Amino acid sequence: MYQDIRQLIETTQSHVASQVNQALALTYWQISKTIKTEILHDDRSEYGQATLKQLSQRLQQEYGAGFSYSGLILMTKLYT
């Protein structure tokens, strides 16, 4: 019985981890699409870069270092 329950738990943990990874990948792709099409489109370099810096500061305050300016730039490469 222990092995059966253990297997159920491990299978569920693996499934949950897979679902979380898929959700995060989709979220990052959607973020990168939004940044690329609404902020950095048409090569509006100076305006887009300044807006992206402000966005990254706000996101870092709320969600942590993964949303730094360089992190968001890397994220946009996901979309392109």
Secondary structure, 3 states (H helix, E strand, C coil): CHHHHHHHHHHHHHHHHHHHHHHHHHHHHHHHHHHHHHHCHHHCHHHHHHHHHHHHHHHHHHHCHHHCHHHHHHHHHHHC
